[in-house]
Amino acid sequence: MGTKRKGRTVPTLSAIPTPCHMALVKLAEEDKLKYLISQNTDGIHRRSGIPTHKLSELHGNTNLEVCSKCGKEYLRDFSCSGGNKRHRTGRYCSVEGCNGALCDTVIGFGENLPFHVVQRGFEEAQQADLCICLGSSLTVTPAADMPKLVGEKGKKERQEDEGNHSHNLVIVNLQKTPLDRLATLRIFAKCDYVMEGLMRELGLDIPPFLLRRNIVLSHDADRRVTVAAVDSDGTPVTLFVGAKATFKASGRTQKIERDDKDSDTPFIFNWKEGDGDDINVKLFFVGHYKETPLTIAYRIHDEYGAKKVVATFDPACGRWEQEEVDTDLDYNNVISTKGMTEEMILKKYPKKTIFDKRHPEHPLTLKPSVYHGGYRCNGCFKLGSDWVYTCPDCQYDLHPACAQDHEQMSGE
């Protein structure tokens, strides 16, 4: 109290996740961490690599805004605070037919938390046999009530039978908390030290922080080449301040520049006769981690096509690596549900409820899209229309064709 912060401060958008952050990422990868509930608004857990289906950001994310009309999320590589009581950022939803006002997601004092976020947090707490609280004062509700559920179960079990209890609350914090009395284990130490020791005990290495970017390139019958960025769950991400396409056969170049706070509208290049089939697309980033430009090779084949690249940037050495991954895209069917009645859609896709291994947490239900007819598929990362297999709790959507063609799908 009363002391000045020592050392140089770093903006949260340029902050390197701590060993504690990256230990949690590894535990999530190993499926030892089932769910993470965060009160932080800095977005570092999401950026560090925690899967969105395993994360609740109770108090919002300074880099995330949401459409007030259809609920579509947009992730930005800049702070998108609205700075007003209505939380409006001045940007608008790009979903076709919506155009709703976008709002920041940070919860201010006295404001209610989003119901679905709080509900998911309590659901996960109810299922937890172990809850580890890292660096929280545990004084803010309803967040503090979630670990309290686990702690109260554990305390009751210990009172009834000292040798047999299956619920444990562990609290790691330098100061005392109101829930200390419920803890099975109370550790007064820094979170990094504790998590480093835990990972050694588990025989797991803490991975270095690598910035991962999902980039989708596609082309269509109108001779347009589109470049867009998405998060791991398909949420549109604003990453680029510019892009340059070089058509190898003709030598023609086309460059597009935009302000880093522009919309999530993808870069669209026009492909002309004589340009050939091979294109090099050079991407320029906002650059909070001093990302260098990235060049991706793309080949035009058939009437439609797409390529998804996972690009990984190592801030320690300043180098990119890229890997092409499957887009799961069926070009003959992704837009074919437009205008179909329920009777028509069920003839083509008779399974109204499915279970897909790409989203094992909840079943997906076939229904008309709530996004005024448009949505982004989490399988192929392309925009779809009308009918969608969806999990509304997680905002996870699949084109009917992507769901039907996936080998691991089952349903009824």
HELIX and SHEET records of a PDB file:
HELIX    1   1 THR A   12  SER A   14  5                                   3    
HELIX    2   2 PRO A   19  GLU A   29  1                                  11    
HELIX    3   3 ILE A   44  SER A   48  1                                   5    
HELIX    4   4 THR A   52  LYS A   54  5                                   3    
HELIX    5   5 PHE A  115  GLN A  127  1                                  13    
HELIX    6   6 ASP A  145  GLU A  160  1                                  16    
HELIX    7   7 ASP A  180  LEU A  182  5                                   3    
HELIX    8   8 CYS A  191  LEU A  202  1                                  12    
HELIX    9   9 GLU A  342  LYS A  348  1                                   7    
HELIX   10  10 PRO A  400  GLN A  404  1                                   5    
SHEET    1   A 2 LEU A  36  SER A  38  0                                        
SHEET    2   A 2 LEU A  55  GLU A  57  1                                        
SHEET    1   B 5 ARG A  88  TYR A  92  0                                        
SHEET    2   B 5 ALA A 101  ASP A 104 -1                                        
SHEET    3   B 5 LEU A  64  CYS A  67 -1                                        
SHEET    4   B 5 GLU A  73  ARG A  76 -1                                        
SHEET    5   B 5 VAL A 237  THR A 238  1                                        
SHEET    1   C 3 LEU A 130  LEU A 134  0                                        
SHEET    2   C 3 ASN A 168  VAL A 172  1                                        
SHEET    3   C 3 LEU A 185  ILE A 187  1                                        
SHEET    1   D 5 PHE A 267  ASN A 270  0                                        
SHEET    2   D 5 ARG A 224  VAL A 230 -1                                        
SHEET    3   D 5 LEU A 211  HIS A 219 -1                                        
SHEET    4   D 5 GLY A 305  ASP A 314 -1                                        
SHEET    5   D 5 ARG A 319  VAL A 325 -1                                        
SHEET    1   E 4 THR A 253  GLU A 257  0                                        
SHEET    2   E 4 PHE A 240  PHE A 247 -1                                        
SHEET    3   E 4 ASP A 278  PHE A 285 -1                                        
SHEET    4   E 4 LEU A 294  ARG A 299 -1                                        
SHEET    1   F 5 TYR A 396  LEU A 398  0                                        
SHEET    2   F 5 TRP A 387  CYS A 391 -1                                        
SHEET    3   F 5 HIS A 359  PRO A 368 -1                                        
SHEET    4   F 5 THR A 353  ASP A 356 -1                                        
SHEET    5   F 5 SER A 410  GLY A 411 -1                                        
SHEET    1   G 2 GLY A 374  ARG A 376  0                                        
SHEET    2   G 2 LEU A 383  SER A 385 -1                                        
END                                                                             
